Amino acid sequence: MNTKSKDRSLAICLLGKFFPTQGGMAASLYWQADALSKKNIDVKVISNGNLVEDQYRIKTGQTKELSFDACYIENLIEYYIPFREQDIASLVEKFLSINNKIDIIDAQYLLPFGIVAYFIHLITGTPYVIRHGGSDIDKFLNKGTFTKLFTNALENAACVITDDTDVKKIAKKVKYVAPYIPNHAKFISSQKKNLDKINIAYIGKTNVLWRYKALDKMFAMFRGVKEQIDFTFLSQGKGIDDLKNSILLDYVTLKEFIPPWEMPAFYSQLDYIVFFCKSNPLPDWPCILLEAISSGVKILTDSPDFFEKLHPLVENIDEFIVHIKENITSVELLKQLEKNRGIVKPVYQLKYNDYIEDNISLYKEILFNEN
């Protein structure tokens, strides 16, 4: 991947999931790095994304010259017995190998990136920020996994970005910054190009437990209106072959994951995305919801109450939500799709540029306190 570096006044290292890893966090890190680099900041991304499994690797799309440096870790130490992936050690080593000074580390997730930032801090004294995910809390803190290690990492962070009550009890300094706001200049509400059919997509991983996501019910539901829709299934994962062998997908366009910089064009073709989470509740909202909304795409969901979480960010969120009830008939579904089709522009409580400036202000505040 081509990169270009520029002289910057503030040097930030972003540690986290990154291309070619698929997912909302990897995509949001790309957009964050791109925006910061265009605000006179020297950005270096360090990631283990180059080692992601094929099932979750973006393998299609165009390469892109980045406005920041992206650094990947080396191959794993395969002769070590017993064999363990050495991502944490490799990420620390990659940071230490960077010649120029880094002012602040900004880390996604507690594991591995928050722990990596903590170890680097112990070695170099570099202050760090941790942005944990909802899954971090569910998988680790609430279950008592790595409790002492995570507690030390949270206590020693210059700031933890959170609104979680339990994390606030541990971290010495906390602040809430919006997790993600899409770039309004890239994700744009516009007229859809295919007006003959209703354009619908599902975007997400297909894991081995894909039935818990109600994907089988989703495909059965839309089969009843297949003549009136174009349905795209943008997905990869360890369960994708099982899904293909279990369900007749003759009316579905199967598409592998694409790079984050190609997602705005993908959304621009859609009327709706499907987001069913009643059978598989999520601890937090995925980034694709805001990207779709920013692109004027409405959400077909079985859980409208879930979207209350987005009210603080999108004032008119209710205009984007289409409630699809269980056991809806094909006739009723088609009426819903035709009735609610149309462009809606989001009214954000927080503008994209303000979101970026909030992050920069946080970095400057940390540096001021450190000095």
Secondary structure, DSSP 8 states (H G I E B T S, - for coil): --B-----SEEEEEES--TTB-SHHHHHHHHHHHHHHTTTEEEEEEE-GGG--GGGB---S----BSSEEEE-----TT-SS----HHHHHHHHHHT--S--SEEEEESIIIIIHHHHHHHHHH---EEEE--HHHHHHTGGGTTTHHHHHHHHHH-SEEE---HHHHHH-SSEE---S----TTTS-----S--SSEEEEEES---TTGGGGTHHHHHHHHHTTGGGEEEEEE--STTHHHHHHHS--TTEEEE----GGGHHHHHTT-SEEEE--SSS--SS--HHHHHHHHTT-EEEES-GGGGGGGTTTBTTGGGGEEE--TT--HHHHHHHHHHH-S-----BSS-HHHHHHHHHHHHHHHHHHH-
